[in-house]
């Protein structure tokens, strides 16, 4: 995350902090700036002449964002902990919203089967409700997430830059399956714990409001629910080495994957991958398929449910017979899990066709 922060500092935050919290110095020596910005060995005298005592150290040897003079014109230098905290919060909340909207919108228009609108358990105004829930949750989730990012930026994690700093070239490959295995294991138990009767109605029920989710339901959680399921991703680099750019790639991939398992396109008819079909079983029938990436822990924990074969056939996937079977079983289970069903479904098929 330090590389991402350096990029945002270079192209946005340096200017904003210098504008709204300028240094008291009115004189700026451009020779001093060049010394500070481009040399790793700026002299003590040149540091004394600068408006701030910040000294640029690149976050990565692979990609660098050389600072402009704006980096030295603010009362809050780049390495100020309060500035980093605020900057990381803005990046996390705004970047998270951008990735969410981009991925969910692309999936909604090009992948998602809009015949889902006619499903008897599709909610009235569902897409707008999903978006509202997500936009309410993402800024709050960011508050709890930023301390992890701050600790990473300030050097407390095991993240490394070049291969020479890591365990070896082989680990550049191993880190990906290790990350998947670790987070899949942790999220299974966290997710299953969120279904405990003492917790479910308080935290996890808002996400299960969507019986037939759209891609916009991917981030439509209660904030503490969304945060709890994200903790393993952030804990990993404090327990295991992780290359910096691999971390950014995995962060984006996790958000993409979360959209994919809510898109209703059942392409992964696999006994190993916990794809959209498996996750649809979870939204319909609640107490099955808690895994994030694989079915391993559901199988070991006795909570795996094989997706109905009808879901993988175009002619039966959206058939009324399949829908009625889903509806009948779902209504039985929801009484056991929630009691009375307080969702507002579309009243009839004609009205559902008008939605969106």
C-alpha positions as CSV (number, residue, x, y, z in Angstrom):
1,X,0.0,0.0,0.0
2,X,3.0,2.3,0.4
3,X,3.5,2.3,-3.4
4,X,-0.1,3.3,-3.9
5,X,0.1,6.0,-1.3
6,X,3.3,7.4,-3.0
7,X,1.5,7.6,-6.3
8,X,-1.5,9.4,-4.8
9,X,0.9,11.8,-3.0
10,X,2.7,12.6,-6.2
11,X,-0.3,13.3,-8.3
12,X,-2.9,14.5,-5.8
13,X,-2.3,14.7,-2.1
14,X,1.0,16.8,-2.2
15,X,-0.9,19.6,-3.9
16,X,-3.9,19.4,-1.7
17,X,-2.0,19.3,1.6
18,X,0.3,22.2,0.4
19,X,-2.8,24.2,-0.6
20,X,-4.9,23.7,2.6
21,X,-2.0,23.3,5.1
22,X,0.9,25.3,3.6
23,X,4.2,25.6,5.4
24,X,5.0,29.0,7.0
25,X,8.0,29.4,4.8
26,X,7.4,31.8,1.9
27,X,10.8,31.2,0.2
28,X,11.5,28.0,-1.7
29,X,14.9,27.3,-3.1
30,X,14.6,25.2,-6.2
31,X,18.1,23.9,-6.0
32,X,17.3,22.6,-2.5
33,X,14.2,20.9,-4.0
34,X,16.3,19.1,-6.6
35,X,18.7,18.0,-4.0
36,X,15.9,16.6,-1.8
37,X,13.8,15.1,-4.5
38,X,16.5,13.3,-6.6
39,X,19.3,12.5,-4.1
40,X,19.2,9.8,-1.5
41,X,22.0,11.7,0.3
42,X,20.7,15.2,0.7
43,X,23.0,17.3,2.9
44,X,22.2,18.5,6.4
45,X,22.4,22.1,5.3
46,X,20.1,21.7,2.4
47,X,17.6,20.0,4.7
48,X,17.7,23.0,6.9
49,X,16.9,25.3,4.0
50,X,13.8,23.3,3.0
51,X,10.3,24.3,4.1
52,X,9.9,20.9,5.8
53,X,12.4,18.3,6.9
54,X,10.8,15.5,4.8
55,X,13.3,13.5,2.8
56,X,12.0,11.4,-0.1
57,X,12.7,7.6,0.1
58,X,11.0,5.6,-2.7
59,X,8.6,3.0,-1.6
60,X,9.7,0.6,-4.3
61,X,12.8,0.1,-6.5
62,X,10.6,-1.2,-9.3
63,X,8.2,1.8,-9.7
64,X,9.0,5.3,-8.3
65,X,6.9,8.5,-8.3
66,X,9.5,11.3,-7.9
67,X,8.0,14.1,-5.9
68,X,7.5,17.7,-7.1
69,X,8.1,20.8,-5.1
70,X,4.6,20.5,-3.6
71,X,5.8,17.6,-1.5
72,X,7.9,20.1,0.6
73,X,5.3,22.9,0.9
74,X,2.9,21.5,3.5
75,X,3.0,21.6,7.3
76,X,2.2,17.9,7.1
77,X,5.0,16.1,5.4
78,X,4.4,12.8,3.6
79,X,5.7,10.7,6.6
80,X,3.4,12.4,9.1
81,X,1.3,9.7,10.7
82,X,-1.9,11.8,10.8
83,X,-1.5,12.7,7.1
84,X,-0.9,9.0,6.2
85,X,-4.0,8.0,8.2
86,X,-6.2,10.5,6.4
87,X,-4.8,9.8,3.0
88,X,-5.1,6.1,3.4
89,X,-8.7,6.5,4.5
90,X,-9.6,8.5,1.4
91,X,-7.8,6.0,-0.9
92,X,-9.5,3.0,0.8
93,X,-13.0,4.4,0.7
94,X,-12.9,6.1,-2.7
95,X,-10.8,3.4,-4.4
96,X,-13.1,0.7,-2.9
97,X,-16.2,2.5,-4.2
98,X,-14.6,2.9,-7.7
99,X,-13.7,-0.8,-8.0
100,X,-17.1,-1.8,-6.7
101,X,-19.0,0.3,-9.1
102,X,-16.8,-0.5,-12.1
103,X,-16.8,-4.3,-11.6
104,X,-20.5,-4.5,-10.6
105,X,-21.6,-2.3,-13.4
106,X,-19.7,-4.3,-16.1
107,X,-21.0,-7.5,-14.6
108,X,-24.6,-6.2,-14.4
109,X,-24.7,-5.1,-18.1
110,X,-22.6,-7.8,-19.7
111,X,-22.8,-10.9,-17.5
112,X,-25.8,-10.9,-15.1
113,X,-29.0,-12.6,-16.4
114,X,-31.7,-9.9,-16.2
115,X,-34.3,-12.6,-16.3
116,X,-33.6,-12.8,-12.5
117,X,-35.9,-9.8,-12.2
118,X,-38.8,-12.2,-12.7
119,X,-37.8,-14.6,-9.9
120,X,-40.4,-14.7,-7.1
121,X,-37.8,-13.8,-4.5
122,X,-36.4,-10.8,-6.3
123,X,-37.0,-7.7,-4.2
124,X,-38.8,-4.5,-5.1
125,X,-36.2,-1.8,-6.0
126,X,-33.5,-4.3,-5.2
127,X,-30.6,-2.8,-7.2
128,X,-31.0,0.6,-5.6
129,X,-31.2,-1.0,-2.2
130,X,-28.1,-3.0,-2.8
131,X,-26.2,0.1,-3.9
132,X,-27.4,2.1,-1.0
133,X,-26.3,-0.6,1.5
134,X,-22.9,-0.8,-0.1
135,X,-22.3,2.9,-0.2
136,X,-23.3,3.1,3.5
137,X,-21.0,0.3,4.5
138,X,-17.8,1.0,2.5
139,X,-16.8,4.2,4.3
140,X,-17.3,2.6,7.7
141,X,-15.4,-0.6,6.6
142,X,-12.5,1.8,5.5
143,X,-12.3,3.2,9.1
144,X,-11.5,-0.2,10.5
145,X,-9.3,-1.2,7.6
146,X,-7.0,1.8,7.5
147,X,-5.0,0.8,10.7
148,X,-3.8,-2.3,8.8
149,X,-2.7,-0.2,5.9
150,X,-1.0,2.4,8.1
151,X,1.0,-0.4,9.9
152,X,2.0,-1.7,6.5
153,X,3.1,1.8,5.2
154,X,5.1,2.3,8.4
155,X,7.0,-0.9,8.0
156,X,5.4,-3.3,10.5
157,X,4.4,-6.0,8.0
158,X,6.3,-8.7,6.2
159,X,5.8,-7.2,2.8
160,X,8.8,-7.0,0.5
161,X,9.7,-5.2,-2.7
162,X,12.3,-7.0,-4.8
163,X,12.9,-10.7,-5.0
164,X,16.3,-10.3,-3.3
165,X,14.4,-9.0,-0.2
166,X,12.0,-11.9,-0.1
167,X,12.4,-15.6,0.7
168,X,13.4,-16.4,-3.0
169,X,12.1,-16.4,-6.5
170,X,10.0,-19.5,-5.8
171,X,8.0,-17.6,-3.2
172,X,6.9,-15.1,-5.8
173,X,4.8,-18.0,-7.1
174,X,4.0,-19.7,-3.9
175,X,2.6,-16.6,-2.2
176,X,-0.6,-16.7,-4.4
177,X,-1.9,-20.2,-3.5
178,X,-0.7,-19.6,0.1
179,X,-2.8,-16.4,0.3
180,X,-5.8,-18.2,-1.2
181,X,-5.5,-21.2,1.2
182,X,-5.0,-19.0,4.3
183,X,-7.9,-16.6,3.6
184,X,-10.3,-19.3,2.4
185,X,-9.7,-21.2,5.7
186,X,-10.2,-18.1,7.8
187,X,-13.2,-16.7,6.0
188,X,-15.0,-20.1,6.2
189,X,-15.0,-20.0,9.9
190,X,-15.7,-16.3,10.2
191,X,-18.6,-16.6,7.7
192,X,-20.0,-19.6,9.5
193,X,-19.7,-17.8,12.8
194,X,-21.7,-14.9,11.4
195,X,-24.6,-17.4,10.9
196,X,-24.7,-18.1,14.7
197,X,-28.2,-17.2,15.9
198,X,-26.8,-14.6,18.4
199,X,-24.9,-12.8,15.6
200,X,-26.8,-13.5,12.4
201,X,-29.8,-11.1,12.8
202,X,-27.5,-8.3,14.1
203,X,-24.8,-8.4,11.5
204,X,-25.2,-10.9,8.7
205,X,-28.9,-10.6,7.9
206,X,-28.5,-7.4,5.8
207,X,-26.5,-9.3,3.2
208,X,-29.0,-12.2,3.2
209,X,-31.7,-9.7,2.4
210,X,-30.8,-10.5,-1.3
211,X,-32.2,-14.0,-1.9
212,X,-31.4,-13.6,-5.7
213,X,-28.5,-11.1,-5.6
214,X,-27.3,-9.0,-8.4
215,X,-23.6,-8.0,-8.8
216,X,-24.4,-4.8,-6.8
217,X,-25.1,-7.1,-3.8
218,X,-21.4,-8.1,-3.7
219,X,-20.5,-5.3,-1.2
220,X,-23.9,-4.8,0.3
221,X,-23.1,-5.8,3.9
222,X,-23.5,-4.5,7.4
223,X,-20.2,-2.7,7.9
224,X,-18.9,-5.0,10.7
225,X,-19.9,-8.0,8.6
226,X,-17.9,-6.8,5.6
227,X,-15.0,-5.9,7.8
228,X,-14.9,-9.2,9.7
229,X,-14.7,-11.1,6.4
230,X,-11.9,-8.9,5.1
231,X,-9.7,-9.3,8.2
232,X,-7.8,-12.4,6.9
233,X,-6.7,-10.5,3.8
234,X,-5.1,-7.8,5.9
235,X,-3.7,-10.1,8.6
236,X,-1.9,-12.3,6.0
237,X,1.1,-9.9,5.2
238,X,1.8,-9.6,9.0
239,X,2.1,-13.4,9.3
240,X,3.6,-14.3,5.9
241,X,5.9,-12.5,3.4
242,X,4.0,-10.9,0.5
243,X,5.4,-8.9,-2.4
244,X,4.1,-5.3,-2.6
245,X,2.6,-5.4,-6.1
246,X,1.2,-8.9,-5.5
247,X,-0.7,-7.4,-2.5
248,X,-2.2,-4.7,-4.7
249,X,-3.1,-7.2,-7.3
250,X,-4.7,-9.5,-4.8
251,X,-6.6,-6.6,-3.2
252,X,-8.2,-5.8,-6.6
253,X,-8.8,-9.5,-7.4
254,X,-10.7,-10.1,-4.1
255,X,-13.1,-7.3,-5.0
256,X,-13.5,-8.7,-8.5
257,X,-14.1,-12.2,-7.1
258,X,-16.7,-10.9,-4.7
259,X,-18.6,-9.5,-7.6
260,X,-18.2,-12.7,-9.7
261,X,-19.8,-14.9,-7.1
262,X,-22.9,-12.7,-7.0
263,X,-23.3,-12.3,-10.8
264,X,-25.7,-15.3,-11.3
265,X,-23.7,-16.7,-14.2
266,X,-23.1,-20.3,-13.2
267,X,-20.1,-21.2,-15.4
268,X,-18.0,-22.9,-12.7
269,X,-19.7,-26.3,-12.4
270,X,-16.8,-27.5,-10.3
271,X,-16.6,-29.6,-7.1
272,X,-13.6,-27.5,-6.0
273,X,-14.3,-23.9,-6.9
274,X,-16.9,-22.0,-4.8
275,X,-18.3,-20.0,-7.7
276,X,-21.5,-18.2,-8.3
277,X,-23.6,-21.3,-8.4
278,X,-22.4,-22.4,-4.9
279,X,-22.9,-18.9,-3.6
280,X,-26.4,-18.8,-5.0
281,X,-27.1,-21.9,-2.9
282,X,-25.9,-20.0,0.1
283,X,-28.2,-17.0,-0.5
284,X,-31.2,-19.2,-1.2
285,X,-30.7,-21.8,1.5
286,X,-28.6,-19.9,4.1
287,X,-26.8,-22.7,5.9
288,X,-24.6,-24.0,3.1
289,X,-21.4,-23.1,1.2
290,X,-19.7,-20.6,3.5
291,X,-16.4,-20.8,1.7
292,X,-15.0,-17.9,-0.3
293,X,-12.8,-19.5,-3.0
294,X,-13.1,-23.3,-2.6
295,X,-15.5,-25.9,-1.3
296,X,-12.8,-27.6,0.8
297,X,-13.8,-26.4,4.2
298,X,-17.5,-26.8,3.5
299,X,-16.9,-30.4,2.6
300,X,-14.8,-31.0,5.7
301,X,-17.3,-29.0,7.9
302,X,-20.4,-30.8,6.5
303,X,-21.9,-27.6,5.1
304,X,-21.3,-28.2,1.3
305,X,-24.4,-28.3,-0.9
306,X,-24.0,-29.2,-4.6
307,X,-25.6,-26.7,-6.8
308,X,-28.7,-27.9,-8.6
309,X,-28.0,-29.2,-12.1
310,X,-30.8,-27.1,-13.5
311,X,-28.7,-24.0,-12.8
312,X,-26.2,-24.9,-15.5
313,X,-28.7,-25.4,-18.2
314,X,-30.0,-22.3,-20.0
315,X,-33.4,-23.7,-20.6
316,X,-34.0,-24.7,-16.9
317,X,-32.0,-22.1,-15.1
318,X,-34.8,-19.5,-15.2
319,X,-37.6,-22.0,-15.5
320,X,-40.7,-21.5,-13.3
321,X,-40.5,-25.1,-12.1
322,X,-37.0,-24.6,-10.7
323,X,-38.0,-21.2,-9.2
324,X,-41.0,-22.7,-7.4
325,X,-38.8,-25.5,-6.0
326,X,-36.3,-22.8,-4.8
327,X,-39.1,-20.6,-3.4
328,X,-40.7,-23.5,-1.4
329,X,-37.5,-24.7,0.2
330,X,-36.3,-21.1,0.9
331,X,-39.5,-20.2,2.7
332,X,-39.2,-23.2,4.9
333,X,-35.6,-22.4,5.8
334,X,-36.1,-18.7,6.3
335,X,-38.7,-19.4,9.0
336,X,-36.1,-21.5,10.9
337,X,-33.3,-19.0,10.5
338,X,-35.2,-15.6,10.7
339,X,-38.7,-16.3,11.7
340,X,-41.1,-14.0,9.8
341,X,-39.9,-12.9,6.4
342,X,-39.9,-9.1,6.4
343,X,-38.6,-8.7,2.8
344,X,-40.7,-6.8,0.2
345,X,-40.8,-8.8,-3.0
346,X,-42.2,-7.6,-6.3
347,X,-45.9,-8.2,-6.3
348,X,-46.2,-9.9,-9.7
349,X,-44.3,-10.7,-12.9
350,X,-45.5,-7.7,-14.9
351,X,-44.2,-5.2,-12.4
352,X,-40.9,-7.0,-12.1
353,X,-40.3,-6.5,-15.9
354,X,-40.7,-2.8,-15.4
355,X,-37.8,-2.7,-12.9
356,X,-34.4,-1.4,-14.1
